[in-house]
Amino acid sequence: MVTASDRGGVLPKADFQRLLDALGAKGYRVVGPVVRDGSVMWETVERTADLPIGWRDQQEPGRYRLEQSGDGRLFGVVHGPQSLKPFSFAPREALLTIERSKNSLASVPTLPKSEKVAVLGARACDIAGLAMQDRIFLRDAYADPYYQARRNSMFVVAVNCTRALATCFCASMGTGPGATSGFDLTLTELETVFLIEAGSSEGNDILSALAIGPSSPAQIDEAEANIRSCAMSQTRRLNTAELPGALYEAHEHSHWDNVAGRCLACANCTMVCPTCFCHTVEETPDLTGQRTEHARLWDSCFTQEHGYIHGKNIRPTIKDRYRMWLTHKLASWIDQFGTSGCVGCGRCITWCPVGIDLTEELPALLKPSIRLQQKPGQV
């Protein structure tokens, strides 16, 4: 949401370096979208020129391409394969070390080193995903200290979307394309300026250091119109009105076999998802056998090993694993956390090698099963 207030104003594009310098002066390492190896990745940004100026992404099921538009936009690329998840829920991190002495064992927690990180260019869908991760790791009886240490050191600079990808459906999920909360600063890119607004006291401190000028009603109207246009341009949507009950009822639907026949169980969808939180742990002993490191790693419910319990695999087939993933994401997640586990970013569609699209799979599963329509005696 773009508003006229004393917590925002206008930052000329020509002066964007001032924002990077102000964040650096507060002790933040700024990370933002950087073009690397044909994609956009989160990397350290020290100069405005490090950003993907003039680039934009084209995304379709199973397809991702960057192209130069020449329009000079700093944030023309909507997103790459990385969400905000790696900044708070690390792909691999040591939790503790265990050392053996002559008469005892001693365990020592290894909390992450404190580093102030400012993430520049977070999209509304990713901020919604971060809020879901907060719900999982921070809000119930036991807060995860490793997640909490990283999260407390994070400063989020959101960028409102004014352009939608073919795989986006955040508007139907109520998570975008404009950021409404969960950020410290938010930017809306116009032709020659950014509208900038604070969402926290830390964000307001940065604004004070920038000494920005006020935004005009015309600029605010233009920004709001661009965000609305972005929402209206989205061609994909997910109708969640019948969830979670209808998906539970589809547990034996014949369409699960159809999608399982296409799924490679590669786990790409869970790796790029902003909300998936499956993980495993591993022990790495040293050569002496006197010390071991206990680490947490990202895992996926699509791997065969993830469904294994002592003496049995409870999800032995790809059908079992895909059904588990989609049913949890769109149904039982609601029972657990009070909201859907999908934010509509579309990454699982783009980065699926065979282009499986959950906005197509869900409607197919909510239709009567072919098997249920068969008459007695039919095969």
BALOBA-1460 file (C-alpha; in Angstrom, 3 decimals):
// residues 379
<rec num="1" residu="m" x="0.000" y="0.000" z="0.000"/>
<rec num="2" residu="v" x="1.339" y="3.412" z="-0.966"/>
<rec num="3" residu="t" x="0.222" y="6.268" z="1.256"/>
<rec num="4" residu="a" x="0.939" y="9.910" z="1.861"/>
<rec num="5" residu="s" x="2.429" y="10.136" z="5.335"/>
<rec num="6" residu="d" x="5.292" y="11.454" z="7.375"/>
<rec num="7" residu="r" x="6.820" y="7.976" z="7.147"/>
<rec num="8" residu="g" x="7.547" y="8.190" z="3.427"/>
<rec num="9" residu="g" x="8.445" y="10.304" z="0.445"/>
<rec num="10" residu="v" x="10.329" y="10.278" z="-2.853"/>
<rec num="11" residu="l" x="13.837" y="9.048" z="-3.583"/>
<rec num="12" residu="p" x="15.123" y="9.958" z="-7.078"/>
<rec num="13" residu="k" x="16.600" y="7.006" z="-8.939"/>
<rec num="14" residu="a" x="19.749" y="9.035" z="-9.531"/>
<rec num="15" residu="d" x="20.202" y="9.140" z="-5.735"/>
<rec num="16" residu="f" x="19.544" y="5.450" z="-5.040"/>
<rec num="17" residu="q" x="23.118" y="4.972" z="-3.846"/>
<rec num="18" residu="r" x="22.195" y="7.082" z="-0.827"/>
<rec num="19" residu="l" x="19.934" y="4.277" z="0.392"/>
<rec num="20" residu="l" x="22.718" y="1.698" z="0.085"/>
<rec num="21" residu="d" x="25.125" y="4.011" z="1.889"/>
<rec num="22" residu="a" x="22.613" y="4.712" z="4.676"/>
<rec num="23" residu="l" x="22.100" y="0.998" z="5.279"/>
<rec num="24" residu="g" x="25.847" y="0.408" z="5.263"/>
<rec num="25" residu="a" x="26.359" y="3.235" z="7.749"/>
<rec num="26" residu="k" x="23.957" y="1.449" z="10.126"/>
<rec num="27" residu="g" x="26.135" y="-1.658" z="9.983"/>
<rec num="28" residu="y" x="24.056" y="-3.709" z="7.523"/>
<rec num="29" residu="r" x="25.492" y="-5.894" z="4.787"/>
<rec num="30" residu="v" x="23.136" y="-5.205" z="1.901"/>
<rec num="31" residu="v" x="22.103" y="-8.167" z="-0.256"/>
<rec num="32" residu="g" x="19.989" y="-7.745" z="-3.340"/>
<rec num="33" residu="p" x="19.149" y="-9.311" z="-6.709"/>
<rec num="34" residu="v" x="22.241" y="-9.796" z="-8.872"/>
<rec num="35" residu="v" x="22.433" y="-11.434" z="-12.305"/>
<rec num="36" residu="r" x="24.544" y="-14.576" z="-12.152"/>
<rec num="37" residu="d" x="24.636" y="-17.682" z="-14.344"/>
<rec num="38" residu="g" x="21.491" y="-16.800" z="-16.259"/>
<rec num="39" residu="s" x="19.393" y="-16.158" z="-13.176"/>
<rec num="40" residu="v" x="18.968" y="-13.625" z="-10.382"/>
<rec num="41" residu="m" x="20.468" y="-14.569" z="-7.023"/>
<rec num="42" residu="w" x="20.790" y="-12.849" z="-3.652"/>
<rec num="43" residu="e" x="24.317" y="-11.434" z="-3.377"/>
<rec num="44" residu="t" x="26.073" y="-8.559" z="-1.641"/>
<rec num="45" residu="v" x="25.246" y="-5.192" z="-3.240"/>
<rec num="46" residu="e" x="27.547" y="-2.235" z="-2.682"/>
<rec num="47" residu="r" x="26.691" y="-0.043" z="-5.672"/>
<rec num="48" residu="t" x="23.503" y="0.677" z="-7.586"/>
<rec num="49" residu="a" x="25.217" y="-0.717" z="-10.684"/>
<rec num="50" residu="d" x="25.316" y="-4.160" z="-9.005"/>
<rec num="51" residu="l" x="21.531" y="-4.433" z="-9.376"/>
<rec num="52" residu="p" x="19.957" y="-6.012" z="-12.521"/>
<rec num="53" residu="i" x="19.342" y="-2.668" z="-14.230"/>
<rec num="54" residu="g" x="17.272" y="-3.040" z="-17.398"/>
<rec num="55" residu="w" x="16.831" y="-6.805" z="-16.981"/>
<rec num="56" residu="r" x="13.508" y="-8.579" z="-16.724"/>
<rec num="57" residu="d" x="12.522" y="-12.215" z="-16.297"/>
<rec num="58" residu="q" x="10.184" y="-14.362" z="-18.350"/>
<rec num="59" residu="q" x="8.750" y="-17.329" z="-16.495"/>
<rec num="60" residu="e" x="6.476" y="-20.128" z="-17.648"/>
<rec num="61" residu="p" x="5.938" y="-23.709" z="-16.445"/>
<rec num="62" residu="g" x="9.374" y="-25.314" z="-16.501"/>
<rec num="63" residu="r" x="11.003" y="-22.257" z="-18.090"/>
<rec num="64" residu="y" x="13.007" y="-19.273" z="-16.796"/>
<rec num="65" residu="r" x="14.790" y="-16.698" z="-18.971"/>
<rec num="66" residu="l" x="16.353" y="-13.272" z="-18.443"/>
<rec num="67" residu="e" x="16.319" y="-10.629" z="-21.142"/>
<rec num="68" residu="q" x="17.486" y="-7.039" z="-21.454"/>
<rec num="69" residu="s" x="14.611" y="-4.601" z="-21.845"/>
<rec num="70" residu="g" x="16.738" y="-1.445" z="-21.909"/>
<rec num="71" residu="d" x="14.160" y="0.425" z="-19.816"/>
<rec num="72" residu="g" x="16.601" y="1.274" z="-17.009"/>
<rec num="73" residu="r" x="14.451" y="-0.184" z="-14.234"/>
<rec num="74" residu="l" x="16.398" y="-1.331" z="-11.188"/>
<rec num="75" residu="f" x="13.836" y="-3.946" z="-10.150"/>
<rec num="76" residu="g" x="12.379" y="-5.143" z="-13.446"/>
<rec num="77" residu="v" x="13.180" y="-8.744" z="-12.491"/>
<rec num="78" residu="v" x="10.375" y="-10.044" z="-10.271"/>
<rec num="79" residu="h" x="12.260" y="-12.891" z="-8.614"/>
<rec num="80" residu="g" x="14.630" y="-15.798" z="-9.100"/>
<rec num="81" residu="p" x="14.741" y="-19.243" z="-7.508"/>
<rec num="82" residu="q" x="15.627" y="-17.908" z="-4.036"/>
<rec num="83" residu="s" x="13.030" y="-16.624" z="-1.593"/>
<rec num="84" residu="l" x="13.854" y="-14.996" z="1.756"/>
<rec num="85" residu="k" x="13.925" y="-18.407" z="3.452"/>
<rec num="86" residu="p" x="17.733" y="-18.925" z="3.329"/>
<rec num="87" residu="f" x="18.333" y="-15.771" z="5.389"/>
<rec num="88" residu="s" x="16.484" y="-17.086" z="8.444"/>
<rec num="89" residu="f" x="16.237" y="-20.855" z="7.911"/>
<rec num="90" residu="a" x="19.713" y="-21.726" z="6.661"/>
<rec num="91" residu="p" x="20.072" y="-24.571" z="4.119"/>
<rec num="92" residu="r" x="22.669" y="-26.119" z="6.399"/>
<rec num="93" residu="e" x="23.697" y="-25.028" z="9.866"/>
<rec num="94" residu="a" x="25.459" y="-26.607" z="12.800"/>
<rec num="95" residu="l" x="23.202" y="-26.779" z="15.853"/>
<rec num="96" residu="l" x="25.689" y="-28.071" z="18.416"/>
<rec num="97" residu="t" x="28.938" y="-29.931" z="18.866"/>
<rec num="98" residu="i" x="29.351" y="-32.943" z="21.131"/>
<rec num="99" residu="e" x="32.732" y="-33.755" z="22.624"/>
<rec num="100" residu="r" x="33.734" y="-36.841" z="24.525"/>
<rec num="101" residu="s" x="36.105" y="-36.597" z="27.450"/>
<rec num="102" residu="k" x="37.385" y="-39.382" z="29.650"/>
<rec num="103" residu="n" x="34.334" y="-39.588" z="31.868"/>
<rec num="104" residu="s" x="31.574" y="-37.627" z="30.141"/>
<rec num="105" residu="l" x="30.011" y="-36.062" z="27.055"/>
<rec num="106" residu="a" x="29.618" y="-32.308" z="26.675"/>
<rec num="107" residu="s" x="27.345" y="-30.577" z="24.149"/>
<rec num="108" residu="v" x="27.853" y="-26.951" z="23.122"/>
<rec num="109" residu="p" x="25.214" y="-25.036" z="21.089"/>
<rec num="110" residu="t" x="26.606" y="-23.198" z="18.048"/>
<rec num="111" residu="l" x="24.311" y="-20.224" z="17.499"/>
<rec num="112" residu="p" x="24.974" y="-18.335" z="14.264"/>
<rec num="113" residu="k" x="27.312" y="-15.372" z="14.398"/>
<rec num="114" residu="s" x="25.440" y="-12.101" z="14.568"/>
<rec num="115" residu="e" x="25.425" y="-10.286" z="11.228"/>
<rec num="116" residu="k" x="23.094" y="-7.461" z="10.324"/>
<rec num="117" residu="v" x="21.721" y="-8.154" z="6.850"/>
<rec num="118" residu="a" x="19.494" y="-5.820" z="4.841"/>
<rec num="119" residu="v" x="17.612" y="-7.690" z="2.110"/>
<rec num="120" residu="l" x="16.900" y="-5.282" z="-0.743"/>
<rec num="121" residu="g" x="14.162" y="-6.182" z="-3.226"/>
<rec num="122" residu="a" x="11.923" y="-8.555" z="-1.246"/>
<rec num="123" residu="r" x="8.576" y="-9.107" z="-2.931"/>
<rec num="124" residu="a" x="5.217" y="-9.194" z="-1.151"/>
<rec num="125" residu="c" x="4.801" y="-12.938" z="-1.693"/>
<rec num="126" residu="d" x="8.186" y="-13.595" z="-0.090"/>
<rec num="127" residu="i" x="7.402" y="-11.382" z="2.876"/>
<rec num="128" residu="a" x="4.182" y="-13.375" z="3.326"/>
<rec num="129" residu="g" x="6.294" y="-16.534" z="3.206"/>
<rec num="130" residu="l" x="8.627" y="-15.120" z="5.829"/>
<rec num="131" residu="a" x="5.631" y="-14.412" z="8.084"/>
<rec num="132" residu="m" x="4.610" y="-18.076" z="7.752"/>
<rec num="133" residu="q" x="8.118" y="-19.188" z="8.666"/>
<rec num="134" residu="d" x="7.933" y="-16.900" z="11.714"/>
<rec num="135" residu="r" x="4.690" y="-18.626" z="12.676"/>
<rec num="136" residu="i" x="6.382" y="-22.016" z="12.450"/>
<rec num="137" residu="f" x="9.690" y="-21.252" z="14.147"/>
<rec num="138" residu="l" x="8.889" y="-18.477" z="16.627"/>
<rec num="139" residu="r" x="5.335" y="-18.299" z="17.917"/>
<rec num="140" residu="d" x="4.455" y="-21.424" z="19.834"/>
<rec num="141" residu="a" x="5.834" y="-22.819" z="23.068"/>
<rec num="142" residu="y" x="9.433" y="-23.117" z="21.923"/>
<rec num="143" residu="a" x="11.070" y="-20.512" z="19.684"/>
<rec num="144" residu="d" x="13.893" y="-21.853" z="17.529"/>
<rec num="145" residu="p" x="16.991" y="-19.932" z="18.731"/>
<rec num="146" residu="y" x="18.907" y="-20.477" z="15.475"/>
<rec num="147" residu="y" x="16.096" y="-19.092" z="13.334"/>
<rec num="148" residu="q" x="15.490" y="-16.322" z="15.856"/>
<rec num="149" residu="a" x="19.124" y="-15.177" z="15.833"/>
<rec num="150" residu="r" x="19.108" y="-14.781" z="12.048"/>
<rec num="151" residu="r" x="15.640" y="-13.251" z="11.929"/>
<rec num="152" residu="n" x="16.422" y="-10.615" z="14.556"/>
<rec num="153" residu="s" x="19.345" y="-9.374" z="12.466"/>
<rec num="154" residu="m" x="17.347" y="-9.017" z="9.241"/>
<rec num="155" residu="f" x="16.212" y="-5.691" z="7.754"/>
<rec num="156" residu="v" x="13.694" y="-6.074" z="4.919"/>
<rec num="157" residu="v" x="13.399" y="-3.594" z="2.048"/>
<rec num="158" residu="a" x="10.317" y="-4.572" z="0.051"/>
<rec num="159" residu="v" x="9.674" y="-3.688" z="-3.575"/>
<rec num="160" residu="n" x="6.038" y="-3.549" z="-4.631"/>
<rec num="161" residu="c" x="5.343" y="-5.444" z="-7.844"/>
<rec num="162" residu="t" x="4.108" y="-3.438" z="-10.815"/>
<rec num="163" residu="r" x="4.640" y="-6.289" z="-13.272"/>
<rec num="164" residu="a" x="3.375" y="-9.859" z="-12.979"/>
<rec num="165" residu="l" x="4.901" y="-13.019" z="-14.382"/>
<rec num="166" residu="a" x="2.885" y="-15.635" z="-16.238"/>
<rec num="167" residu="t" x="3.310" y="-17.937" z="-13.220"/>
<rec num="168" residu="c" x="2.263" y="-15.415" z="-10.532"/>
<rec num="169" residu="f" x="-1.014" y="-15.861" z="-8.638"/>
<rec num="170" residu="c" x="-0.389" y="-13.889" z="-5.430"/>
<rec num="171" residu="a" x="-3.467" y="-11.712" z="-5.978"/>
<rec num="172" residu="s" x="-5.772" y="-14.719" z="-5.558"/>
<rec num="173" residu="m" x="-3.924" y="-15.714" z="-2.373"/>
<rec num="174" residu="g" x="-4.162" y="-12.231" z="-0.840"/>
<rec num="175" residu="t" x="-0.369" y="-11.981" z="-0.489"/>
<rec num="176" residu="g" x="0.470" y="-9.375" z="-3.133"/>
<rec num="177" residu="p" x="1.406" y="-7.743" z="-5.386"/>
<rec num="178" residu="g" x="1.775" y="-4.851" z="-2.925"/>
<rec num="179" residu="a" x="3.407" y="-5.371" z="0.464"/>
<rec num="180" residu="t" x="1.213" y="-4.265" z="3.374"/>
<rec num="181" residu="s" x="3.233" y="-5.373" z="6.416"/>
<rec num="182" residu="g" x="6.343" y="-7.247" z="7.488"/>
<rec num="183" residu="f" x="8.862" y="-4.822" z="6.006"/>
<rec num="184" residu="d" x="11.126" y="-2.108" z="7.360"/>
<rec num="185" residu="l" x="11.065" y="-0.076" z="4.156"/>
<rec num="186" residu="t" x="9.007" y="-0.455" z="1.008"/>
<rec num="187" residu="l" x="9.779" y="0.884" z="-2.478"/>
<rec num="188" residu="t" x="7.546" y="1.424" z="-5.482"/>
<rec num="189" residu="e" x="9.496" y="2.078" z="-8.676"/>
<rec num="190" residu="l" x="8.195" y="4.754" z="-11.037"/>
<rec num="191" residu="e" x="9.946" y="6.041" z="-14.162"/>
<rec num="192" residu="t" x="12.406" y="8.415" z="-12.503"/>
<rec num="193" residu="v" x="11.782" y="8.038" z="-8.753"/>
<rec num="194" residu="f" x="11.014" y="5.560" z="-6.013"/>
<rec num="195" residu="l" x="8.196" y="6.111" z="-3.568"/>
<rec num="196" residu="i" x="9.647" y="4.985" z="-0.265"/>
<rec num="197" residu="e" x="7.841" y="4.362" z="3.006"/>
<rec num="198" residu="a" x="8.862" y="3.084" z="6.431"/>
<rec num="199" residu="g" x="7.168" y="0.120" z="8.066"/>
<rec num="200" residu="s" x="9.146" y="0.038" z="11.318"/>
<rec num="201" residu="s" x="11.105" y="2.267" z="13.650"/>
<rec num="202" residu="e" x="14.337" y="0.941" z="12.100"/>
<rec num="203" residu="g" x="13.021" y="1.873" z="8.680"/>
<rec num="204" residu="n" x="12.110" y="5.314" z="9.892"/>
<rec num="205" residu="d" x="15.690" y="5.796" z="11.107"/>
<rec num="206" residu="i" x="16.948" y="5.117" z="7.586"/>
<rec num="207" residu="l" x="14.423" y="7.542" z="6.109"/>
<rec num="208" residu="s" x="15.609" y="10.241" z="8.504"/>
<rec num="209" residu="a" x="19.164" y="9.716" z="7.310"/>
<rec num="210" residu="l" x="18.085" y="10.034" z="3.661"/>
<rec num="211" residu="a" x="16.347" y="13.395" z="4.080"/>
<rec num="212" residu="i" x="13.943" y="12.581" z="1.229"/>
<rec num="213" residu="g" x="11.378" y="14.895" z="-0.310"/>
<rec num="214" residu="p" x="7.581" y="14.499" z="-0.077"/>
<rec num="215" residu="s" x="5.592" y="12.479" z="-2.607"/>
<rec num="216" residu="s" x="2.859" y="14.137" z="-4.629"/>
<rec num="217" residu="p" x="-0.760" y="12.902" z="-4.877"/>
<rec num="218" residu="a" x="-0.161" y="12.204" z="-8.573"/>
<rec num="219" residu="q" x="2.841" y="9.988" z="-7.803"/>
<rec num="220" residu="i" x="0.895" y="8.084" z="-5.161"/>
<rec num="221" residu="d" x="-2.033" y="7.578" z="-7.542"/>
<rec num="222" residu="e" x="0.324" y="6.335" z="-10.265"/>
<rec num="223" residu="a" x="1.979" y="3.861" z="-7.908"/>
<rec num="224" residu="e" x="-1.361" y="2.520" z="-6.661"/>
<rec num="225" residu="a" x="-2.659" y="2.208" z="-10.231"/>
<rec num="226" residu="n" x="0.448" y="0.261" z="-11.279"/>
<rec num="227" residu="i" x="0.048" y="-2.193" z="-8.389"/>
<rec num="228" residu="r" x="-3.646" y="-2.691" z="-9.177"/>
<rec num="229" residu="s" x="-2.818" y="-3.247" z="-12.844"/>
<rec num="230" residu="c" x="-0.262" y="-5.852" z="-11.848"/>
<rec num="231" residu="a" x="-2.881" y="-7.726" z="-9.829"/>
<rec num="232" residu="m" x="-5.424" y="-7.596" z="-12.646"/>
<rec num="233" residu="s" x="-2.882" y="-8.874" z="-15.200"/>
<rec num="234" residu="q" x="-2.351" y="-12.176" z="-13.381"/>
<rec num="235" residu="t" x="-3.764" y="-14.987" z="-15.482"/>
<rec num="236" residu="r" x="-3.380" y="-17.741" z="-12.897"/>
<rec num="237" residu="r" x="-5.364" y="-18.003" z="-9.713"/>
<rec num="238" residu="l" x="-6.083" y="-20.507" z="-6.969"/>
<rec num="239" residu="n" x="-9.612" y="-20.828" z="-5.633"/>
<rec num="240" residu="t" x="-9.287" y="-21.808" z="-1.988"/>
<rec num="241" residu="a" x="-12.943" y="-21.378" z="-1.025"/>
<rec num="242" residu="e" x="-13.560" y="-25.127" z="-0.620"/>
<rec num="243" residu="l" x="-10.357" y="-25.814" z="1.306"/>
<rec num="244" residu="p" x="-9.350" y="-27.638" z="3.355"/>
<rec num="245" residu="g" x="-12.280" y="-30.058" z="3.364"/>
<rec num="246" residu="a" x="-12.580" y="-30.677" z="-0.382"/>
<rec num="247" residu="l" x="-8.935" y="-31.681" z="-0.699"/>
<rec num="248" residu="y" x="-9.226" y="-34.154" z="2.174"/>
<rec num="249" residu="e" x="-12.189" y="-35.702" z="0.389"/>
<rec num="250" residu="a" x="-10.073" y="-36.074" z="-2.765"/>
<rec num="251" residu="h" x="-7.582" y="-38.389" z="-1.040"/>
<rec num="252" residu="e" x="-8.446" y="-41.335" z="-3.333"/>
<rec num="253" residu="h" x="-9.035" y="-39.248" z="-6.484"/>
<rec num="254" residu="s" x="-7.821" y="-40.817" z="-9.726"/>
<rec num="255" residu="h" x="-5.974" y="-37.641" z="-10.701"/>
<rec num="256" residu="w" x="-3.230" y="-38.340" z="-8.158"/>
<rec num="257" residu="d" x="-2.058" y="-41.130" z="-10.481"/>
<rec num="258" residu="n" x="-1.969" y="-38.699" z="-13.394"/>
<rec num="259" residu="v" x="0.245" y="-36.143" z="-11.692"/>
<rec num="260" residu="a" x="2.435" y="-38.846" z="-10.120"/>
<rec num="261" residu="g" x="3.126" y="-40.160" z="-13.618"/>
<rec num="262" residu="r" x="4.656" y="-36.800" z="-14.533"/>
<rec num="263" residu="c" x="6.385" y="-35.882" z="-11.252"/>
<rec num="264" residu="l" x="10.124" y="-36.660" z="-11.066"/>
<rec num="265" residu="a" x="10.263" y="-36.309" z="-7.250"/>
<rec num="266" residu="c" x="13.250" y="-34.014" z="-7.831"/>
<rec num="267" residu="a" x="12.257" y="-31.765" z="-4.865"/>
<rec num="268" residu="n" x="12.792" y="-28.548" z="-6.867"/>
<rec num="269" residu="c" x="9.372" y="-27.250" z="-5.800"/>
<rec num="270" residu="t" x="10.161" y="-27.593" z="-2.098"/>
<rec num="271" residu="m" x="13.651" y="-26.084" z="-2.426"/>
<rec num="272" residu="v" x="12.374" y="-22.893" z="-4.101"/>
<rec num="273" residu="c" x="9.210" y="-22.617" z="-1.987"/>
<rec num="274" residu="p" x="9.231" y="-19.709" z="0.510"/>
<rec num="275" residu="t" x="7.324" y="-21.699" z="3.136"/>
<rec num="276" residu="c" x="8.447" y="-25.354" z="3.005"/>
<rec num="277" residu="f" x="10.335" y="-26.194" z="6.185"/>
<rec num="278" residu="c" x="11.058" y="-29.942" z="6.075"/>
<rec num="279" residu="h" x="14.522" y="-30.708" z="7.384"/>
<rec num="280" residu="t" x="16.713" y="-33.511" z="8.586"/>
<rec num="281" residu="v" x="19.729" y="-33.726" z="10.880"/>
<rec num="282" residu="e" x="23.085" y="-35.365" z="10.416"/>
<rec num="283" residu="e" x="26.065" y="-36.179" z="12.563"/>
<rec num="284" residu="t" x="29.573" y="-35.470" z="11.267"/>
<rec num="285" residu="p" x="32.189" y="-37.002" z="13.559"/>
<rec num="286" residu="d" x="35.861" y="-36.108" z="13.335"/>
<rec num="287" residu="l" x="38.522" y="-38.717" z="12.615"/>
<rec num="288" residu="t" x="39.329" y="-39.229" z="16.273"/>
<rec num="289" residu="g" x="35.775" y="-40.140" z="17.217"/>
<rec num="290" residu="q" x="35.973" y="-37.694" z="20.127"/>
<rec num="291" residu="r" x="33.971" y="-34.856" z="18.573"/>
<rec num="292" residu="t" x="30.906" y="-34.680" z="16.348"/>
<rec num="293" residu="e" x="28.863" y="-31.888" z="14.798"/>
<rec num="294" residu="h" x="25.074" y="-32.097" z="14.893"/>
<rec num="295" residu="a" x="23.704" y="-30.144" z="11.902"/>
<rec num="296" residu="r" x="20.300" y="-29.321" z="10.421"/>
<rec num="297" residu="l" x="19.826" y="-29.479" z="6.650"/>
<rec num="298" residu="w" x="16.945" y="-28.688" z="4.339"/>
<rec num="299" residu="d" x="15.086" y="-31.810" z="3.299"/>
<rec num="300" residu="s" x="11.991" y="-32.502" z="1.224"/>
<rec num="301" residu="c" x="8.901" y="-34.648" z="1.621"/>
<rec num="302" residu="f" x="9.514" y="-35.704" z="-2.006"/>
<rec num="303" residu="t" x="12.579" y="-37.748" z="-1.097"/>
<rec num="304" residu="q" x="12.034" y="-41.407" z="-0.380"/>
<rec num="305" residu="e" x="14.145" y="-41.245" z="2.780"/>
<rec num="306" residu="h" x="11.973" y="-38.544" z="4.329"/>
<rec num="307" residu="g" x="9.036" y="-40.937" z="4.652"/>
<rec num="308" residu="y" x="11.060" y="-43.645" z="6.350"/>
<rec num="309" residu="i" x="10.422" y="-44.567" z="9.963"/>
<rec num="310" residu="h" x="11.869" y="-47.558" z="11.775"/>
<rec num="311" residu="g" x="11.050" y="-50.631" z="9.737"/>
<rec num="312" residu="k" x="8.744" y="-48.970" z="7.221"/>
<rec num="313" residu="n" x="8.422" y="-46.224" z="4.606"/>
<rec num="314" residu="i" x="5.064" y="-44.515" z="5.091"/>
<rec num="315" residu="r" x="5.249" y="-42.745" z="1.678"/>
<rec num="316" residu="p" x="6.920" y="-45.268" z="-0.627"/>
<rec num="317" residu="t" x="5.597" y="-43.970" z="-3.986"/>
<rec num="318" residu="i" x="5.775" y="-40.633" z="-5.806"/>
<rec num="319" residu="k" x="1.977" y="-40.535" z="-5.671"/>
<rec num="320" residu="d" x="2.118" y="-40.757" z="-1.872"/>
<rec num="321" residu="r" x="4.700" y="-38.001" z="-1.667"/>
<rec num="322" residu="y" x="3.061" y="-35.574" z="-4.086"/>
<rec num="323" residu="r" x="-0.297" y="-36.082" z="-2.363"/>
<rec num="324" residu="m" x="1.347" y="-35.427" z="1.004"/>
<rec num="325" residu="w" x="2.963" y="-32.212" z="-0.249"/>
<rec num="326" residu="l" x="-0.098" y="-30.708" z="-1.917"/>
<rec num="327" residu="t" x="-2.527" y="-31.747" z="0.819"/>
<rec num="328" residu="h" x="-0.300" y="-30.297" z="3.516"/>
<rec num="329" residu="k" x="0.373" y="-27.110" z="1.565"/>
<rec num="330" residu="l" x="-3.251" y="-26.336" z="0.755"/>
<rec num="331" residu="a" x="-5.270" y="-28.137" z="3.450"/>
<rec num="332" residu="s" x="-3.685" y="-29.425" z="6.658"/>
<rec num="333" residu="w" x="-1.462" y="-26.321" z="6.813"/>
<rec num="334" residu="i" x="-4.691" y="-24.382" z="7.364"/>
<rec num="335" residu="d" x="-5.570" y="-26.647" z="10.293"/>
<rec num="336" residu="q" x="-2.078" y="-26.305" z="11.759"/>
<rec num="337" residu="f" x="-1.338" y="-22.632" z="11.232"/>
<rec num="338" residu="g" x="-4.612" y="-20.952" z="10.313"/>
<rec num="339" residu="t" x="-3.588" y="-20.085" z="6.761"/>
<rec num="340" residu="s" x="-2.706" y="-21.748" z="3.474"/>
<rec num="341" residu="g" x="0.920" y="-22.723" z="3.025"/>
<rec num="342" residu="c" x="1.023" y="-21.223" z="-0.476"/>
<rec num="343" residu="v" x="1.804" y="-17.542" z="-1.151"/>
<rec num="344" residu="g" x="1.242" y="-17.581" z="-4.919"/>
<rec num="345" residu="c" x="4.820" y="-16.800" z="-5.959"/>
<rec num="346" residu="g" x="4.661" y="-19.403" z="-8.754"/>
<rec num="347" residu="r" x="8.212" y="-20.669" z="-8.234"/>
<rec num="348" residu="c" x="7.108" y="-24.296" z="-7.949"/>
<rec num="349" residu="i" x="5.577" y="-23.955" z="-11.426"/>
<rec num="350" residu="t" x="8.593" y="-22.268" z="-13.014"/>
<rec num="351" residu="w" x="11.234" y="-24.533" z="-11.513"/>
<rec num="352" residu="c" x="9.411" y="-27.832" z="-12.034"/>
<rec num="353" residu="p" x="11.345" y="-29.552" z="-14.865"/>
<rec num="354" residu="v" x="8.106" y="-30.948" z="-16.310"/>
<rec num="355" residu="g" x="5.972" y="-27.864" z="-15.650"/>
<rec num="356" residu="i" x="3.500" y="-29.293" z="-13.129"/>
<rec num="357" residu="d" x="1.169" y="-26.452" z="-12.186"/>
<rec num="358" residu="l" x="-0.689" y="-26.601" z="-8.865"/>
<rec num="359" residu="t" x="-3.211" y="-24.026" z="-10.127"/>
<rec num="360" residu="e" x="-4.261" y="-26.690" z="-12.637"/>
<rec num="361" residu="e" x="-3.849" y="-29.703" z="-10.383"/>
<rec num="362" residu="l" x="-6.083" y="-28.432" z="-7.573"/>
<rec num="363" residu="p" x="-9.159" y="-27.817" z="-9.785"/>
<rec num="364" residu="a" x="-8.686" y="-31.263" z="-11.342"/>
<rec num="365" residu="l" x="-8.634" y="-32.846" z="-7.894"/>
<rec num="366" residu="l" x="-11.762" y="-31.000" z="-6.783"/>
<rec num="367" residu="k" x="-13.772" y="-32.353" z="-9.714"/>
<rec num="368" residu="p" x="-15.538" y="-35.730" z="-9.339"/>
<rec num="369" residu="s" x="-13.114" y="-38.591" z="-9.892"/>
<rec num="370" residu="i" x="-13.401" y="-40.604" z="-13.092"/>
<rec num="371" residu="r" x="-13.337" y="-43.730" z="-10.991"/>
<rec num="372" residu="l" x="-16.345" y="-42.562" z="-9.000"/>
<rec num="373" residu="q" x="-18.263" y="-41.888" z="-12.221"/>
<rec num="374" residu="q" x="-17.749" y="-45.410" z="-13.593"/>
<rec num="375" residu="k" x="-20.740" y="-47.744" z="-13.618"/>
<rec num="376" residu="p" x="-20.592" y="-51.130" z="-11.928"/>
<rec num="377" residu="g" x="-18.692" y="-53.629" z="-14.042"/>
<rec num="378" residu="q" x="-16.621" y="-51.007" z="-15.857"/>
<rec num="379" residu="v" x="-12.839" y="-51.202" z="-15.652"/>
